[in-house]
Amino acid sequence: MINEKELQDLITALNSGLVPRSGIENIMVGRDDVIEQIKQDLDNIKSNLSLTKFIVGKFGTGKTFVQALITEKAYDNNFVVSKVDFSPYRRLYHNSGNALSTYTEIIKNMTTKTNKIAAIESIIETWITKQIDKFRDEDNFSLKDEKTVKKIEKSIKKEIKIIDTCFGGADFSNILIKYFHSYVNDDADMTRNCIRWINGEYANITNAKKDLEVSSIITDQNYYEFLKVISKFVVLAGYSGFVINFDEVVNLFKISQKPIRDKNYEMILKIFNDTIQGSISNLFILFSCTPEIVEDEYRGFFSYEALKGRLESNKYENSEFSDYSQPIINLKFLTNEDIVILLNRIIKIHELYYKYNCKLNNDDIILFIKTNYRNLDVRRVPVRNVIRRFIGLLNILEKNKDLDKNELLNKEIKEQKDEKDENIDEFISRFEVI
């Protein structure tokens, strides 16, 4: 059953042609095998494994929807999630701050099921509260008592000892201790400095040493190692793991200088190897891209030979059989039947939200497609565009309940009555009435 919040999110997003923030599975069709693989992958990551996967599909196949579905499933399984769009100023490798900018965006975009803004602060403070709560039942407990504070600090240091073994882990542990004291002492300046350091916002080590007594800062060169530390910490804080969604990978593909482009692809290879070979745990990294970005042997991933060897798809995959357990998740266009099912689901959601009975049936849905896409194969039209136009039709019918639906559905056909489309009858006949 869809709850009110999900209904609101679905209607608002679909009206705007956007991907809903929640309730996505209610409109996800033709992706049952993908959903099952995602569930299995998340279960594996909860069991201390890590994965890197590539969601690959042509424009309009629903890559963004699948990424959003992964996010929703990750929330349901108590994961921390972040999403980053690559840009000319955000890359995986760079020496002028653009790689660090990617890291900073990852940290600032961290979210949980209950906290969608600046979640890193909430995660740390919730964890600190749990450490304090271990001692609340003791006699004479007071955070103003120095002995109590030292006892809690000792307990925290013991718990985060596992982080100390990582590169940069000692400084991160030191930051957590500083954060604990700022929390106890209500020191807003110290809290802000700790978050600045975690976000990678210190430009030089001198200021960081002065403010926080650390021996390192996060840079273009070491940010990935600190991502590993963050991943360990979120598990320590009680979460199942860390999911990072990378989108707009085309901005790596567009890098004109081959040596720099190769360095970015080398970072993808490093991440892939680390997650697959067990060098890191509880981390799920996803890249969303088109087939060209992967397979182009001049500028794409396949131009980097070592990466090509990791990412070549199962040779036995075809239009009928798919292997979603491999690193590449190849998305196909929805079938005609899938689109009919999807639009029927949209009707149900629209009816639930506006509390009315829609007049449209299966034949009307097929007529809608015929009317709007008579010269196109609707399977090649971005799904969000089909949905948005269909929602527009539903909105008009809901607001004008006395309006004859056929008047709207046949309007364009009448306007185009002199046009002939020899293929449309064959195209429409492929729809299965459900």
GIDA-V274426 format. One record per residue. N is the residue number from 1. OMEGA is omega in radians with two decimals (999 if undefined). Layout:
N_OMEGA + N_OMEGA
//
This chain:
1_-3.14 + 2_3.11 + 3_-3.03 + 4_-3.13 + 5_3.12 + 6_3.10 + 7_3.13 + 8_-3.14 + 9_-3.11 + 10_-3.09 + 11_-3.12 + 12_-3.10 + 13_-3.08 + 14_3.06 + 15_-3.08 + 16_-3.10 + 17_-3.12 + 18_3.09 + 19_-3.13 + 20_3.11 + 21_3.14 + 22_3.12 + 23_-3.03 + 24_-3.08 + 25_3.13 + 26_3.13 + 27_3.11 + 28_3.13 + 29_3.08 + 30_-3.08 + 31_-3.08 + 32_-3.14 + 33_3.11 + 34_-3.14 + 35_3.14 + 36_3.12 + 37_3.11 + 38_3.12 + 39_3.14 + 40_3.12 + 41_3.14 + 42_3.08 + 43_3.12 + 44_-3.12 + 45_3.04 + 46_-3.14 + 47_3.03 + 48_3.01 + 49_3.04 + 50_-3.11 + 51_2.91 + 52_3.13 + 53_-3.10 + 54_3.10 + 55_-2.98 + 56_3.11 + 57_3.10 + 58_3.12 + 59_3.11 + 60_-3.13 + 61_3.06 + 62_3.13 + 63_-3.13 + 64_3.09 + 65_-3.13 + 66_3.08 + 67_3.13 + 68_3.10 + 69_3.09 + 70_3.10 + 71_-3.13 + 72_3.11 + 73_3.11 + 74_3.07 + 75_-3.12 + 76_-3.14 + 77_3.01 + 78_3.04 + 79_2.91 + 80_-3.05 + 81_3.01 + 82_3.10 + 83_-3.12 + 84_3.01 + 85_3.01 + 86_3.12 + 87_3.05 + 88_-3.10 + 89_3.09 + 90_-3.12 + 91_3.09 + 92_3.09 + 93_3.06 + 94_3.14 + 95_-3.09 + 96_3.04 + 97_-3.07 + 98_3.05 + 99_3.08 + 100_3.11 + 101_3.08 + 102_3.11 + 103_-3.12 + 104_3.12 + 105_3.10 + 106_-3.09 + 107_-3.11 + 108_-3.13 + 109_3.11 + 110_-3.12 + 111_2.99 + 112_-3.12 + 113_-3.07 + 114_-3.10 + 115_-3.06 + 116_-3.12 + 117_3.06 + 118_-3.02 + 119_-3.11 + 120_3.12 + 121_3.13 + 122_3.14 + 123_-3.13 + 124_-3.07 + 125_3.07 + 126_3.11 + 127_3.11 + 128_3.11 + 129_3.11 + 130_3.11 + 131_3.13 + 132_-3.09 + 133_3.12 + 134_-3.03 + 135_-3.03 + 136_-3.08 + 137_3.14 + 138_3.10 + 139_3.08 + 140_3.12 + 141_3.06 + 142_3.12 + 143_3.05 + 144_3.12 + 145_-3.06 + 146_-3.13 + 147_3.12 + 148_3.14 + 149_3.13 + 150_3.12 + 151_3.12 + 152_3.12 + 153_3.12 + 154_3.11 + 155_3.13 + 156_-3.13 + 157_3.12 + 158_-3.10 + 159_-3.07 + 160_-3.14 + 161_-3.14 + 162_3.14 + 163_-3.09 + 164_-3.09 + 165_-3.13 + 166_3.00 + 167_-3.13 + 168_-3.08 + 169_-3.13 + 170_3.11 + 171_3.11 + 172_3.09 + 173_3.11 + 174_3.11 + 175_3.12 + 176_3.09 + 177_3.09 + 178_-3.13 + 179_3.11 + 180_-3.13 + 181_3.10 + 182_3.10 + 183_-3.13 + 184_-3.06 + 185_-3.12 + 186_-3.11 + 187_-3.06 + 188_-3.13 + 189_3.14 + 190_3.09 + 191_-3.14 + 192_3.13 + 193_3.11 + 194_3.13 + 195_3.09 + 196_-3.13 + 197_3.14 + 198_3.13 + 199_-3.10 + 200_-3.05 + 201_3.04 + 202_-3.08 + 203_3.13 + 204_-3.06 + 205_-3.10 + 206_-3.14 + 207_3.14 + 208_3.10 + 209_-3.12 + 210_-3.06 + 211_-2.92 + 212_3.14 + 213_3.09 + 214_-3.13 + 215_3.14 + 216_2.99 + 217_-3.12 + 218_-3.02 + 219_3.03 + 220_-3.01 + 221_-3.02 + 222_-3.01 + 223_-3.10 + 224_3.10 + 225_3.12 + 226_3.03 + 227_3.09 + 228_3.12 + 229_3.11 + 230_3.13 + 231_3.09 + 232_-3.08 + 233_-3.09 + 234_3.06 + 235_3.08 + 236_-3.12 + 237_3.05 + 238_-3.14 + 239_-3.10 + 240_-3.11 + 241_-3.03 + 242_3.11 + 243_3.11 + 244_3.10 + 245_3.05 + 246_3.12 + 247_-3.11 + 248_3.13 + 249_3.10 + 250_3.14 + 251_2.95 + 252_3.10 + 253_-3.07 + 254_-3.14 + 255_-3.00 + 256_-3.10 + 257_-3.06 + 258_3.13 + 259_3.14 + 260_3.10 + 261_3.12 + 262_3.11 + 263_3.08 + 264_3.10 + 265_3.08 + 266_3.08 + 267_3.08 + 268_3.11 + 269_3.13 + 270_3.11 + 271_-3.14 + 272_-3.11 + 273_-3.12 + 274_-3.10 + 275_-3.09 + 276_-3.04 + 277_3.05 + 278_3.11 + 279_-3.12 + 280_-3.12 + 281_3.03 + 282_3.13 + 283_3.12 + 284_-3.11 + 285_-3.10 + 286_3.05 + 287_3.12 + 288_-3.07 + 289_3.12 + 290_3.11 + 291_-3.13 + 292_-3.12 + 293_3.13 + 294_-2.87 + 295_3.14 + 296_-3.05 + 297_3.06 + 298_-3.10 + 299_-3.04 + 300_3.13 + 301_-3.10 + 302_3.04 + 303_3.09 + 304_-2.90 + 305_-3.10 + 306_3.12 + 307_3.10 + 308_-3.13 + 309_3.14 + 310_-2.91 + 311_3.12 + 312_-3.06 + 313_3.05 + 314_-3.06 + 315_-3.12 + 316_3.04 + 317_3.04 + 318_-3.10 + 319_-3.10 + 320_-3.04 + 321_-3.14 + 322_3.08 + 323_-3.09 + 324_3.10 + 325_3.13 + 326_-3.11 + 327_-3.13 + 328_3.00 + 329_-3.11 + 330_-3.14 + 331_3.07 + 332_3.04 + 333_3.05 + 334_3.06 + 335_3.08 + 336_-3.14 + 337_3.10 + 338_-3.10 + 339_3.08 + 340_3.11 + 341_-3.14 + 342_-3.10 + 343_3.03 + 344_3.10 + 345_3.09 + 346_3.10 + 347_-3.12 + 348_3.13 + 349_3.13 + 350_3.12 + 351_-3.14 + 352_-3.07 + 353_-3.07 + 354_3.07 + 355_3.08 + 356_3.09 + 357_-3.11 + 358_-3.09 + 359_-2.99 + 360_3.05 + 361_-3.10 + 362_3.14 + 363_3.13 + 364_3.11 + 365_3.12 + 366_3.09 + 367_3.07 + 368_-3.14 + 369_3.13 + 370_-3.12 + 371_-3.00 + 372_-3.05 + 373_-3.03 + 374_-3.13 + 375_-3.11 + 376_2.93 + 377_-3.03 + 378_3.13 + 379_-3.12 + 380_3.09 + 381_3.10 + 382_-3.05 + 383_-3.11 + 384_3.14 + 385_3.10 + 386_-3.12 + 387_-3.08 + 388_3.13 + 389_3.13 + 390_3.07 + 391_3.09 + 392_3.09 + 393_3.14 + 394_3.14 + 395_3.13 + 396_-3.12 + 397_-3.14 + 398_-3.11 + 399_-3.11 + 400_-2.98 + 401_3.12 + 402_-3.11 + 403_3.10 + 404_-3.09 + 405_-3.11 + 406_3.11 + 407_3.11 + 408_-3.04 + 409_-3.08 + 410_-3.04 + 411_-3.07 + 412_3.11 + 413_3.12 + 414_-3.12 + 415_-3.10 + 416_-3.01 + 417_-3.13 + 418_3.13 + 419_3.10 + 420_3.10 + 421_-3.04 + 422_-3.05 + 423_-2.96 + 424_-3.12 + 425_3.11 + 426_-3.14 + 427_-3.12 + 428_-3.12 + 429_3.14 + 430_3.11 + 431_3.11 + 432_3.14 + 433_-3.01 + 434_999
//
